[in-house]
Amino acid sequence: MNSPVAISAQRARTDSDRWAASSRFIEIIADPWYALLIKLQHTVTSATFKFWEQRRALTMHLPITTNAVSSPMGLGSDSLPVEIDLFGQRTYLADSMQFMLEYGCRFHKDGCFYLMPSFRGEDADATHLCQFYHSEVEIVGGLDEAISTADAYFRHVANAVLVDCADALRQHAKGCVHIEDALAVSAFPRITFDDAARILQGDSLLLTAEEGWRTPTRAGERELLSHFGCPVWLTHWDHLAVPFYQAFADPQGSRALNADFLLGFGEVIGLGERHATADQAAAALELHEVESAPYQWYLDMKRSYPMQTSGFGMGVERFLQWVLGHQDIRDLQILPRFNGIPIVP
């Protein structure tokens, strides 16, 4: 069941001051739901490091500032970078440091990972946060290897949640049946975007279409989850709907070697194969009408050290929203952070 604080938040969804209230940090101390949330955060972190240690991947200590955002304002981008003035230098807070993980793979061929904050310029809503924790990895290999690795990672972390937190989940949240049911699926189905579009039948409430690309709505993602009755991989999106760095799936560059893992309320893991060469990446920048100058270093890296890598990122709060069976991701921050709203502490 939901906690008193969580229930009161559900009744005040339109009140943005709810999460910024000066008394909130005191109120939640007595709420066992938030004590469970902290335990879950610890479990995800601990399980993540154990998983990658078993696979000999190395964690990287990276900055939170960048001049080359990984979700640039290209044609199909749905992510707004957070620009700041840092001592007179125009820069961005990291939306992801995936590029640096690609760089790390040039040093360490068993892969590199991190758990660190990501910053986005969009307004928060029931499934989006302005600041969230990102569990990201880059490995040497292609799309299929990345999906297999992401499957194993998801199962490892979900199992750790059951081991560490089952009793508390049954007492203070949705319980464990949905986690057990997901883990009981021997192989999560994969569906291409073209096949998914046929299932969604062009319904504009489920699938939006721009000139050159399509994207599923949250309702569309949930429709696909309902159709399959379990978590599902949605692969081979229209290339203009994904960031430029995803590899081309066909000579025309119309589809991408990428995949989203749909779970609970929608996408929880985003995954893709990268361009192996500088020429491929440069062609994608041009296709997406993204200025190439900030990514010259990225092209130089691929020109000097061409390498086939793939990677994925899991939004930790999205994963925990599914674990808790909670309706609003904004409750899943011990210390909320929203763009343009001062919050203490």
N, C-alpha and C positions, 0 to 999 in steps of 0.2 A: 504494500500500500504506500501511497505518497505521504510525506511528512507534512506537519502543519505549515511549515514555512513554504514548502513547495506548493502546497494546495493554495495558499494565499497568493502566491505568485501567479498561479494559473488563472486566478480570478481577476488579475490586474494586468493582463497582457498589453493593453493599450497604454498603460501608465509607465512611461520610460523612467520616471523617477523611482520606480519600485526597486530597481537594482542599484540605484545611486543614492538611496536613502542613507543618511549619516548614521543611523542606528543599525543598519543591516549587519555590519560586521560583528556587533554584539549579539544580535538576535540569533544568528545561526550557530553560535557556540553551543547552545543547548539543544540543537537539532541533530538527532542521530543520523539523519539522512546525509548531512554534510560531513559528519565523521566518517561515514561509509565512503563518501566521495573521495576524501583524502586517502583512505586505505586503497581504494581502487586506483588512484593516481600512482601511488607507490607500487602497486602490483604491476601495472602496465610498464612502468619504468624498469623495475627489476626483471620482469620477464623479457623485455626487449633486449636488455644487455645480455642476459643469459642466452637468448636465441642467437644473437649475432656472434657471441663468443664461441658457441658451438660450431659456427660456420666460418670462423677465423676472420670475420669482418672487423674493421677498426672504427672506433668512433672518432669524430673530428671536432675540435674546438674552433668554432667559426664566429665571425662577427655578425652583428644583426643589422649592419648597414651595407649597402651595395649601390653601385651605379648601373647595374645591369639586371633589372628585375626579370624574374623567370615567368611571370604572367603579364607580359607587356600589353599595351593597348592596341592589339592587333584587331583584325576584322572580327574574329569570333570570340574575343576575350570577354569574360564575364567578371574579371578581377581588376579592381582599381588599386594602383600602387599608392603607398603612403609616402609622399615627398616631404622632406624636412630640410631646413637650413642648418647645417652643421658647421659653425664658425665660418660662415660665408660660402660654404661649399654645398651646392645642390646635390642631394643624395636621397636615398630611399631606405626606409626600414624594410627588412627582408620579408618578402612574401613567401620565399622559399630560398634555401641555399643549395638547391639541387645541382646548379652548375658547379659549385665547389666540390660536391660529391663526385661529379664526373672528373673533375681535376684530381681528386684524391685517388681515383681508380688508376691514374697514371703512375702513382707511387706504389699502390698496394692492390694487387690483382684479385684478392679475395673480397674486395668490396669495402665500402665505407658507409657509415650511417651516423645519425645524430637524433637526439630529441631536443628541440629548441622552439622558441616562440616564432610564430609567423604573424605578419601584420597585413591587414587588408583595408581598403578604403571604402568598401560598401557598408551600408547601414546593417546593423545586426537584426536578425529576425529569429523565428523559432528554430531554424536549422543552420544559421550562419552567425559567426562571431567576428568581431573586428580584430581581436587578438586571440590566438588559439595555439595549442601545442601540436607540433608536427613531428611525427615519427617517420623519418625519410631514410632511404637507402639507395645506393647505386651499386650495381653488380656488373661484371663482365658477362655478356651474353645477350640473347634476344628476347622477344616478347614472351614466348612460351616458357622460357626459364624464369622470367620475372613473375609471370602469373603463378607458376608452381611454387616459387619462393614465397610470394605474398600469401598464397593459400596456407602454406606451412606456418608462416608467421602469425596469421590470424588465428589459426587453430591453437598454436602454442600460447598466445596471450589469452584467448578465451578459456582455455583449460586452466591457466594460472588463476584466472578470476574465479572459476569454480572451486579450485583448491583453497584459495585464500579467503573468499568472501561469500560462499554459498549461504551460510546461516544468516548473515546480515542482509543479503539480498532478499531472502525469503521473509525476513522480519520487517524491513524498511522500504522495499522496492517491489518490483514486478515479480520477483522470484527467479528461478533458474531454468524453467522448462524451455523457454525460447532459446536459451544458450545451448542447452542439451540437444534440442531439436536441430539446431544449425550444425552442431558438431557431428550429429548422426548422419548427415548427408555425406555419402562416400566421395562424391565428386560434384562440385558446384557447376551447374550448367553454364555454358558460354553461348552467347547469341550475338551476331553481328548487328550493327546499327541498322543496316538495310532490312534485316529480318524483324528487328524490333519495331521499325516504322510500319511494317505490314501488320503487326499485332496491334499497334496503337491506331491504325487505320486513318492516319492523317488528322485525328481530332486535335484541334488547336489548343484545347485545354491540356492535352497530354504531350504535344509535340509542337514546338515553335519552329517556323521555317523562315529563314532570311534568304537573300539571293546568294546561293552558293553553299549554304550549310544549314543543318538542322540540329536542334538540341532538345532533349526531353525536359519537360517541366518536372517539378517535384511530384506532381500528381501522376505524370507519366512513369516516373521511376517506380512509384508505388504500384501502379497498374502492372508493370512487368514483374514485380515481386509477387503480386497476387496471382498472376498468370502461372508462374513457375512454382509457387508455394514454398520457396526457399531462397536463400541468397543467390545472386546471379552475376556473372561477368558480362558486361556490355562492351563489345569490342569493335574495332575498325570504324571509328567515327569519321564523319566528313572532316577532311583535314583543316578546312577553314574554321571549324568549330573548336579546335584545340590549339594550344600554343605552338609556335613555329618549330620548336625543337623536337617534336615528335617525328619519328621517321615516316617516310612515305611507304604505303602498303602496295602501291601500284606505280607503273611508269608515268602515269598522267598526274600523279600527286593529288588525286581526288580523295583518297582515304588514308587514314593514319594507322600506324601500328601502335595502338593504344587500347586501354581498357579501363573501365570503371567497375568497382565492386559495389554492387547495390545490396544494402543491408538495412533492415528496419525502416527508417524514414527516407532512405535514398542512398546516394553515393557516400561511401565511407573511405574508400581507398581509390586514389587516382594513380594510373600506371602507364608506362609507355617505353617503347624502344626509341633510342636517340639516333640522330644522323651520325653515321660513322666518320664521314669526311667533311672537310671544310666546304667543298663545292655543294654538297647536299644541303648543308645548313644555310649557306648563302642563298641558294635557290628558294628555300623555305622562307627566309626573311623577306625576299622580294615578293613572293607569292602572298604573304600576309601583310605586306605594306608596312613593315616594321623598319624603322631607321636602323641601319647596320652599324653605325659608328660605335654605340655603346657595347656592341658584341664583337668588336674586332679582335679582342683578346681571345674570345671563345672560338672564333674562326682560326686564329693563329694556333691555338692549342690543338685543334683537330687537324690542322695542316701539318704540324710538326709531329703529333702523336695520334694518328688516326686509330680509333678503337671502337669496337661495337659494345656499347653499354646499354643497360636498361635500368629503370628504377621505379620506385613507387613511394607514395606518401600516404600515411593514414592520419586523418584528423583525430587526435586522441579524444577530444570532447564528443565528436560524432560517434566514435566507438562506444564511449561510456554512456551516451544518450541511449544507444540501443541496449546496452547492458542493463541500464536502470529502467528501461521502458518508459522514459520520461518524454513529455511532449514538447518541452521548450529548452533548447540548448543554453539559453541565457542564464538558466539556473545552475549550470554546471561550471561556474567559476566561483572559487572561494573569494577572490578579489576581482569583481567585474571591471572591465575596461571597454568603454564605448567611445567612438570617435566624437569629439566635440563636447563631451560631457565630463566635467571635473568630478572625480570620485575619490573619497578619502576613506580608508588608507589606500 
